[in-house]
């Protein structure tokens, strides 16, 4: 039965199959394609930064293209393993303990950005030490390209009709096929715009106009603060995970709790970078 909220929704949900095509038992999904696109386009963008010597202190990139290419596999492993393990630990542990096979069903739950960040950070630390690369410079390049992956990931969330927003009467509200007969905020698109496009532009400004790569750690701090602020803001429009709900006060969510330490870490990273630059 049509509701008032349903009639207010004028943005129809696109009928896009989450599965692009199948080859026998193998299914290619938009979700997986989003990860591939994010990693590959991020890698190409990172190569452009490394090739542009004028962006770096003393016009000397902190590492070379071969080292960056070698890191691609490490980054992919950190993103996928960290993202999935993080989702299980932060959002779905009880369900996975009851049904362990769910741990590998990435289409049935998903990935955690915070877990992916921790996994990629660990990969960067190990790789930088193994290859004698300045760690903060590697952090900076990766941070500058991460919004590309975030953008594609959130678009995939929208296509999958998952992680939708709270009830809304706004004219752009959407009735998701998995969200009941109610109009909701397309919070995935809000995140794609803020965590993806806007943050990408802001970081590009600092990299190319302010030459922020010359101050190792500055781009990293700006990214971490920018993501945390964007995520906390969107959490006010996003429906919390059903298995967790609100943590307190009818508004506090797990996404906010996980993002607050990120904001503090980002502020610390910016301050540390500026102190180091002033002392150099």
C-alpha positions as CSV (number, residue, x, y, z in Angstrom):
1,X,0.0,0.0,0.0
2,X,1.4,3.4,-0.9
3,X,2.3,5.7,1.9
4,X,2.7,9.5,2.2
5,X,6.5,8.9,2.4
6,X,6.4,6.8,-0.7
7,X,4.6,9.5,-2.7
8,X,7.0,12.1,-1.6
9,X,9.9,10.2,-3.2
10,X,10.4,11.5,-6.7
11,X,13.8,10.0,-7.3
12,X,13.1,6.4,-8.5
13,X,15.5,3.7,-7.5
14,X,17.3,2.5,-10.6
15,X,16.7,-1.1,-11.4
16,X,20.3,-2.2,-11.7
17,X,21.2,-5.8,-11.1
18,X,24.0,-6.1,-8.6
19,X,25.4,-8.9,-10.7
20,X,26.8,-7.5,-14.0
21,X,27.2,-11.0,-15.6
22,X,27.9,-14.6,-14.7
23,X,30.2,-17.2,-16.2
24,X,29.1,-20.5,-14.9
25,X,29.2,-20.3,-11.1
26,X,31.3,-17.1,-11.2
27,X,29.4,-13.9,-10.8
28,X,30.9,-10.4,-11.6
29,X,29.3,-7.9,-9.3
30,X,29.3,-4.1,-9.3
31,X,30.6,-4.2,-5.8
32,X,33.8,-6.1,-6.9
33,X,34.1,-3.9,-9.9
34,X,34.0,-0.8,-7.7
35,X,37.1,-2.1,-5.7
36,X,39.0,-3.0,-8.9
37,X,38.2,0.5,-10.4
38,X,39.2,2.3,-7.2
39,X,42.5,0.4,-6.9
40,X,43.5,0.8,-10.5
41,X,42.5,4.4,-11.0
42,X,44.1,5.2,-7.6
43,X,47.3,3.5,-8.8
44,X,47.3,5.6,-12.0
45,X,46.7,8.8,-10.2
46,X,49.5,7.9,-7.7
47,X,51.9,7.3,-10.6
48,X,51.2,10.8,-11.9
49,X,52.1,12.2,-8.5
50,X,55.3,10.2,-8.2
51,X,56.3,11.3,-11.8
52,X,55.8,15.0,-11.0
53,X,59.1,15.8,-9.3
54,X,58.1,19.4,-8.6
55,X,55.6,18.2,-6.0
56,X,58.3,16.7,-3.8
57,X,60.9,18.2,-1.4
58,X,64.1,19.0,-3.3
59,X,62.3,17.9,-6.5
60,X,63.0,14.2,-5.6
61,X,60.1,11.8,-5.2
62,X,60.3,9.8,-2.0
63,X,60.1,6.5,-3.9
64,X,60.1,5.4,-7.5
65,X,57.4,4.0,-9.9
66,X,58.7,0.4,-9.5
67,X,58.2,0.5,-5.8
68,X,54.8,2.0,-6.2
69,X,53.8,-0.8,-8.7
70,X,55.0,-3.4,-6.2
71,X,52.9,-1.8,-3.5
72,X,49.7,-2.3,-5.5
73,X,49.3,-5.9,-4.5
74,X,50.0,-5.0,-0.9
75,X,47.4,-2.3,-1.0
76,X,44.7,-4.6,-2.5
77,X,45.4,-7.2,0.2
78,X,45.2,-4.6,3.0
79,X,41.9,-3.1,1.6
80,X,40.1,-6.4,1.1
81,X,41.3,-8.4,4.1
82,X,41.2,-5.4,6.5
83,X,37.8,-4.3,5.2
84,X,36.2,-7.6,5.6
85,X,37.7,-8.5,8.9
86,X,36.9,-5.0,10.2
87,X,33.2,-5.4,9.1
88,X,33.0,-8.7,11.0
89,X,34.6,-7.4,14.1
90,X,32.8,-4.0,14.2
91,X,29.4,-4.9,12.9
92,X,28.7,-8.6,12.4
93,X,30.6,-10.7,14.9
94,X,27.7,-12.4,16.5
95,X,26.2,-13.5,13.2
96,X,29.5,-14.8,11.9
97,X,30.1,-16.8,15.1
98,X,26.7,-18.4,14.6
99,X,27.3,-19.0,10.9
100,X,31.1,-18.9,10.0
101,X,30.5,-19.3,6.3
102,X,29.1,-15.8,6.4
103,X,32.6,-14.5,6.9
104,X,33.4,-15.0,3.2
105,X,30.0,-13.8,1.9
106,X,31.1,-10.2,1.2
107,X,27.9,-9.6,-0.7
108,X,26.0,-10.4,2.5
109,X,27.1,-7.6,4.8
110,X,30.0,-5.9,3.1
111,X,33.2,-4.2,4.0
112,X,34.2,-1.7,6.7
113,X,36.2,1.4,5.6
114,X,37.7,1.6,9.1
115,X,38.9,-2.0,8.8
116,X,40.2,-1.4,5.3
117,X,42.1,1.7,6.6
118,X,43.7,-0.4,9.4
119,X,44.6,-3.2,7.0
120,X,46.1,-0.8,4.4
121,X,48.0,1.1,7.1
122,X,49.6,-2.2,8.3
123,X,50.5,-3.1,4.7
124,X,52.1,0.4,4.2
125,X,54.1,0.1,7.4
126,X,55.5,-3.4,6.5
127,X,56.1,-2.4,2.9
128,X,57.9,0.9,3.8
129,X,60.2,-0.8,6.2
130,X,61.0,-3.6,3.9
131,X,61.8,-1.3,1.0
132,X,63.4,1.6,3.0
133,X,60.7,4.1,1.9
134,X,59.8,7.2,4.0
135,X,56.6,6.0,5.7
136,X,54.8,9.4,5.9
137,X,55.4,10.0,2.2
138,X,53.8,6.7,1.3
139,X,50.9,7.5,3.6
140,X,50.5,10.8,1.8
141,X,50.3,9.4,-1.7
142,X,47.9,6.6,-0.7
143,X,45.7,9.1,1.3
144,X,45.5,11.4,-1.8
145,X,44.0,8.6,-4.0
146,X,41.8,6.8,-1.4
147,X,38.7,9.1,-2.2
148,X,38.6,7.5,-5.7
149,X,37.9,4.1,-4.2
150,X,35.5,5.6,-1.7
151,X,33.5,7.2,-4.5
152,X,33.1,3.9,-6.4
153,X,32.4,1.9,-3.3
154,X,29.5,4.2,-2.2
155,X,28.1,4.1,-5.7
156,X,28.2,0.3,-5.5
157,X,26.4,0.5,-2.1
158,X,23.7,2.5,-3.8
159,X,23.3,0.0,-6.6
160,X,23.2,-2.9,-4.1
161,X,20.4,-1.0,-2.2
162,X,22.4,-1.4,1.0
163,X,23.5,1.0,3.8
164,X,20.6,3.3,3.0
165,X,19.5,6.3,5.0
166,X,16.9,7.2,7.6
167,X,13.3,8.0,6.7
168,X,13.0,11.3,4.7
169,X,10.4,13.5,3.2
170,X,13.0,15.4,1.0
171,X,12.1,15.5,-2.7
172,X,15.2,13.4,-3.6
173,X,14.4,10.7,-1.1
174,X,14.4,7.1,-2.5
175,X,12.3,4.1,-1.8
176,X,14.9,1.3,-1.7
177,X,13.7,-2.2,-2.5
178,X,15.3,-3.5,0.7
179,X,14.2,-0.7,2.9
180,X,10.4,-1.2,3.1
181,X,7.8,1.1,1.5
182,X,9.4,4.2,2.9
183,X,11.3,7.1,1.3
184,X,14.8,7.3,2.7
185,X,17.9,9.5,2.4
186,X,20.2,8.2,-0.4
187,X,23.0,8.4,2.2
188,X,25.3,6.4,0.0
189,X,25.2,9.2,-2.6
190,X,25.9,11.8,0.2
191,X,29.0,9.8,1.1
192,X,30.1,9.4,-2.5
193,X,29.9,13.2,-2.9
194,X,31.6,14.1,0.4
195,X,34.1,11.2,1.1
196,X,34.7,10.7,-2.6
197,X,34.5,13.8,-4.9
198,X,34.8,16.7,-2.4
199,X,37.6,15.1,-0.5
200,X,39.4,14.2,-3.7
201,X,39.3,17.8,-4.9
202,X,40.4,19.2,-1.5
203,X,43.4,16.8,-1.4
204,X,44.3,17.6,-5.0
205,X,44.3,21.3,-4.1
206,X,46.8,20.7,-1.3
207,X,49.0,18.4,-3.4
208,X,49.2,20.5,-6.5
209,X,48.6,24.1,-5.4
210,X,50.0,24.0,-1.9
211,X,52.7,21.4,-2.6
212,X,51.7,19.5,0.6
213,X,53.8,16.4,-0.4
214,X,56.8,18.5,0.6
215,X,55.6,18.3,4.2
216,X,55.4,14.5,4.9
217,X,52.3,13.6,6.8
218,X,50.2,16.7,6.0
219,X,48.1,15.2,3.3
220,X,47.5,12.1,5.5
221,X,46.3,14.3,8.3
222,X,44.0,16.3,6.0
223,X,42.5,13.1,4.6
224,X,41.9,11.5,7.9
225,X,40.2,14.6,9.3
226,X,38.2,15.1,6.1
227,X,37.0,11.6,6.0
228,X,36.1,11.6,9.7
229,X,34.1,14.8,9.4
230,X,32.3,13.6,6.3
231,X,31.4,10.3,7.9
232,X,30.2,11.7,11.2
233,X,28.0,14.2,9.2
234,X,26.5,11.6,7.0
235,X,25.8,9.3,10.0
236,X,23.0,11.7,11.0
237,X,21.2,10.7,7.7
238,X,22.3,7.1,7.5
239,X,20.3,4.2,9.1
240,X,22.5,2.4,11.6
241,X,23.2,-1.3,11.0
242,X,20.2,-3.3,12.1
243,X,22.2,-5.7,14.2
244,X,23.7,-2.8,16.2
245,X,21.3,0.1,16.1
246,X,22.0,3.3,18.0
247,X,24.6,3.1,20.7
248,X,23.2,5.9,22.8
249,X,20.7,8.8,22.8
250,X,18.9,7.7,19.7
251,X,21.6,9.3,17.5
252,X,25.1,7.9,18.3
253,X,26.2,5.2,15.8
254,X,29.1,2.9,15.5
255,X,30.3,4.9,12.5
256,X,30.5,8.0,14.6
257,X,32.4,6.2,17.4
258,X,34.9,4.8,14.9
259,X,35.4,8.1,13.2
260,X,36.0,10.3,16.3
261,X,39.5,8.7,17.0
262,X,40.3,9.2,13.3
263,X,39.6,12.9,13.6
264,X,41.9,13.2,16.6
265,X,44.6,11.2,14.8
266,X,44.2,13.4,11.8
267,X,44.7,16.6,13.9
268,X,47.8,15.0,15.5
269,X,49.2,14.1,12.1
270,X,48.8,17.7,10.8
271,X,50.4,19.1,13.9
272,X,53.3,16.6,13.7
273,X,53.9,17.4,10.1
274,X,54.0,21.1,10.7
275,X,56.3,20.8,13.6
276,X,58.7,18.6,11.6
277,X,58.6,21.1,8.7
278,X,59.3,24.0,11.0
279,X,62.3,22.2,12.6
280,X,63.8,21.1,9.2
